[in-house]
Amino acid sequence: MADQTHVLFVEDDDVIREATQLALERDGFAVTAMPDGLSGLAAFRADRPDIALLDVMVPGLDGVSLCRRIRDESTVPVIMLSARADSIDVVLGLEAGADDYVTKPFDGAVLVARIRAVLRRFGHAGGSAQAGDAASAVAGGTLAFGDLYIDTDGMEVRRAGQPVALTPTEMRLLLEFSSAPGSVLSRDKLLERVWEYGWGGDTRVVDVHVQRLRQKIGQDRIETVRGFGYKLKA
């Protein structure tokens, strides 16, 4: 398992759990599959996975609560699985710290693609080439916006001298903004650059992550440009 990407998969439907586990294993992943949230949490703590796939509606400890517990202990990437694209559970999962979500029923190839996209963000938190190139050219890899300092080499953020803990997705989002301060970035462009969606995705993912980022770096640091997107105040 050490040479494979380890996936924790929490799903209470036996058929979905077994079929998805087999599909992921055929694609080279090592999978620990659990039927409920409490056993999923125990498995997470016993053998920290590389990524967690959590169904929203699982017994014992629901997926949103499990995501929140995981996020309290780790920045490991999390993908939520929801049976309804318009469910409030999607937003709740993202607010709890999930990096992305996939709607059921899902195509196995789509799920694998989303897993790999999230893992790329986790393994290369420096973001897209555009963001990394622009940031590294400034003052030895350190950017300053008021009391906010971004070390693009060490992947560290400080606000008023205090460290700010960001998930890899939040870090990549911040780097996209900091690569073009004062410029408006549309939700679709952020989906493409940060989440690597090559097609129109759900912009709620962007909105929730921007709100989470604001809570950490300052509510007024990222400005909403109504009808267009967001920009980082220079």
N, C-alpha and C positions, 0 to 999 in steps of 0.2 A: 504493500500500500504506500510505502514511502516514495516510490518512484512514480506514483500515479496521483492525479488530482483527486482529492478525497471530498466527496459530496455527502453531506447529511441531508436526507430526504425524509420529511415528516408528512405523512398522508394516511388518513384513516380508511380510505377505500382500498380494500385488498387488491382488487383487480388493477386499479390505477397504479397503486404502489408497486406491485410486482412487475407489471408491464413496463413502467417507466424505469424501474431499477435495471431490468434486463436491457432496455434500449440504451441507457447511459453506460452500462458496463460494456456493451458492444462497441461503444465509441471510445473506450479506453479509460473511463472513469472508475474509481473505486467508490462504491456506494454503501453507506450505512443507512438503512431504511427503518423508520420507526412509525408505529401506528397512532401515537398520541403525543401531546406536547410535553408531558412530564418525562416520558422516556426519551424524547428528543433532546430535552435539556440535559438529562443525565449523559446521553451519548456525546453531546457537544462538550461537556465538561471533562469527560473521560478521555476523549481523543479529538482534540481540536481539528475540525475539518477545514478545508480550503474554501468552501462555500456552503451555504445552507439554502435548501429549497423548502419553504414552509407553506403548507396549505393553510388558508385562513381559518377554515372551519374544522378543527380537530378537537377531540375530547380532552378533558383533563386540564389542559392549559392551551387556550386557543392560539392560533398562529401569530396574531398581533402581539399578544402578551409574551409569547416565546421570543419573538423578534426583539421586543423591548428588553427582555432579560439578556439575550445574547449581546445586544448593543451596549448594555451596561458593563459587559465584561470584555468586549472585543470589538475590533473594527472589521472582522471577517465579513466578506460580502454576503448579502442576503437577498434572495429573490422570493417574493410572495407569489403564491398560486391562488387565483380567485376564480370562482365559477361564473361571476358576472362582471363584465367590463365596467358597468355603471355603478357598481356597488360602493357604498361608503367605506366598505372594508378595504378597498384599494387605497384610498387616501389615508385611512387609519394606519395601514401597514407602512406606507411611505413615511408618515409622521413618526412612526415608532422607530424608524431607522433603516427600513429596507432600501436597497439600491435600485430595485426594479421590480416589475411584476409581470406575470404571464397569465393570460386568461384561459381557463379550461372550457371546453376540451382543447388541447394544444397539440400541434404537430411535433413529433419528436425532434425533427431537424431544426425547427424553430427554437425549441427549448435549448438544444445543444448550442445553437448560435448565440442565444442570449447569455447562456452560462459563460461561454468563451469570451464574449464581449465584456461582461462584468469582470471576469478574471484578468483580462488585459488592463482594465482600469486599476485593478487591485495591484497588479504586478508592476505597472508603469504609471504611478499616480501623477507623473509629470504632465499627463494630458497629451493633447495632440501635438504634432510637430510644430504647428503654428504657435501654439501657446508656449511650448518649451523654448523654441528658438528666440521668440521675442523677449521672454523673461530673462533668459540667461545672458542676454547682451547688456543688461542693466546692472551697473555697480556690483560686479562680482557675484551676480545671482541673487541680490537682495533688492526687493521692491518695497517702497514706502508709500503709504497712503494715510496721511495724518498719523495717528498712533498705531496704525496697522502695518506690520512688517512681515513680508513673505520671503523666506529663504527658499529659492527655487532649486538650489543644489541639495540642501539638506531636507527639503520637503517639510519645513517647519513654519508655523505661523505664530506670531505674537501680537497681542493687542494690549497696549499700555504696559508693555514689558512682561505680560503674563502669557504663558503658552496657551494656544488654542488647539484643542483636539478636534481634528477633522477626519471624517472617513475618506477613503481614497476618492470616492465619487465627489464629495464636497470639495476636496482639494483640487481635483481636475476642473470642477466648475469654477472655482475661484481663479485658477490660472487662466481659464478662458477669458474671464472678465478682466483680469489684470494685464493680459496681453494687449488689450485695446481699451484702456481707461477712457471713459467719456463717450465711447462708441456704443450704439444700441445693438444688442445681439437679440435676434428674434428667438422665440421658443423653438421653432423648427431648426434653426441653425445650431442651437445648443443641443437639441436632441441628436443631430447629426454628429457634432463634434465630441460631445461628452458620452452619450449613450450609444453612439455608433449605429443609429437607426438609419438605414438607407432608404427609408420610406416614412411616410407620415405616421408618427406615433402619438401617444396620448400625452398632451402637454401638461397634464396634471403632475407628471413625474418631475418636470422642470419647476413648476410653481411650488411644489412642496419642498423640493431641495433648496430652492432660493430662499424660502421662508426659514428653513433650518439653518442655512448659512447666515442669514441676517441675525438670527438669534445668537450666533457665536461671534460674529465680527462687528455687529452693530446694525440696528434696524435701519439707520439712515445711510448706510454705506452703499447699498445697492438700490438704485432708483427704478421704479416701475415707469415705463413710458407707455401709457395706455394705448392699446391698439397695435403696438409694435414689438415690445419686449422689455428687456432690462439693460441697465448700464451701471458700471461701477463709477462712482464719483471720483474724478481725478483729484 
